[in-house]
Amino acid sequence: MPEAKSLRLGAHMSIAGGLEKAVQRAHDASCDVVQIFTKNNNQWAAKPLTDAVIQAWRDALVQTGIGSPVAHASYLINLASPKEELFRKSIEALVVEWERAEQLQLEGLVVHPGAFTDSSEELGIAKIVDGVREIIDRVKPQHCRLLLENTAGQGSCLGHTIAQLGAMFRGIDNTENLGVCFDTCHAFAAGYDLTTDAGYAVMQTEIANELPPSVIRAVHINDSKKGCGSRVDRHDHIGQGMITLDGFRRVLADPVFNVCPMYLETPKGVDDETGEDFDVNNLNTLRGLVGGRA
């Protein structure tokens, strides 16, 4: 097991009041790393980032020591859509989001691959491949990787199997500008059993066989309210869901994952019993699994 100090743990933080406020919130919660939205995640449009906003963001990172900043792209984006209007709108939106991430010099921009709706898995993956290839050509990224996130597999959402992600990477054929953000809740809900050694080994083998080496660049470390294979995406606090603390011990001991920055996307608020912030509790639980706080 790694030591707690070698892990980079953090959480998704609100940008209410300004991007730099998210960095301060992360610092106050004892985070090492932070994830944000760079804009309203439920809207297509975004105000351009000003020089003052960018400088305040960068200053906050330096002052707090928070590292490995990433952003999550809008949930409206669907690169697998068979509807040409939505497909083109998704490409334009992701170009803008990636350009914003470049301006902020983020390490990664996380995006859900998309849902094929009334087409097929094969056609949906082909659309994602075409869309991402075009977007890379237009953005020409220098700082930030696009991170395709595995999904829970609700409806026709793609990326719920590691093999599907592998097909996307083989089609796009670009690991310099791409990576994977691996979500523990999504993997579990999609059918990867993190609670047993045998189930975990199956997942490890599929990662080794299907994905390029070292392509997993970030982890969303979330427990799951629903059972293994439920295909339902419901995040829970660490150790309070179905993955169990033993499941998270396996993740934290896995050299594929423990070299990556890890971001909580668990419910926000304060524990009524302890008065502690939920993010603080979850981070302390994770650090406790490897021998204490960083």
Order of alpha helices (4+ residues) and beta strands (2+ residues): beta-alpha-beta-alpha-beta-alpha-beta-alpha-beta-alpha-beta-alpha-alpha-beta-beta-beta-alpha-beta-alpha
